[in-house]
Amino acid sequence: GEITTSSGSGTITLGKSGETITSSAAMGSGMGKVLQIQNFFDQEDSQFVTTSTSYVTWTDAPQITITPSSTSSKILVMAYIGMQYDDTGQIENTLYRSIGGGAGTDLSGGNNYGLIFHGTADPGGLWKGTNVFYVDTTHNTTSPINYRWYARSENSASVRPTHGGASNAMLAMEIAG
């Protein structure tokens, strides 16, 4: 049997078991195809300490720039900080997105806890690796997009969003939409 495509410009021929399915459309051009990958890896030279309750970033913070080939593609961002520390507060983490060198936008949408947080009441503190995963479906651009890690303290307590010697990484993957 044959199925006419939604545009009416081609047909898909369905075969019996063991036969090949053919298409007049380009194979492998559909949604979900990975179009490009950019990656960042860095080992921190020193720790970064803050008491700020506003999001801040630091010199060696994980960041990545990717230039989408289509306004409708999705960008999957995966980021990792090897060590974060707090002892009486809470570290709230987010990603900021800057398009074409413009102002940054907090991708948590103003969530009180950012995209990911952790905290402890243990007076001995807590060292922990932290991951952020984000799918950007609203960029609507083919200009360069920079994603950068930001962090803050929940209650002005001293927190360390990263530590010297920690491995930090970020990956951005453009997926056809």
Beta strands, then each sheet from edge to edge (+ up, - down):
strand 1: 2-4
strand 2: 11-13
strand 3: 22-23
strand 4: 34-43
strand 5: 48-50
strand 6: 63-66
strand 7: 74-86
strand 8: 90-99
strand 9: 105-106
strand 10: 116-119
strand 11: 126-136
strand 12: 145-153
strand 13: 159-162
strand 14: 167-175
sheet 1: 1+ 2- 3+
sheet 2: 4+ 14- 7+ 11-
sheet 3: 5+ 13-
sheet 4: 6+ 12- 8+ 9-
sheet 5: 6+ 12- 8+ 10-
end
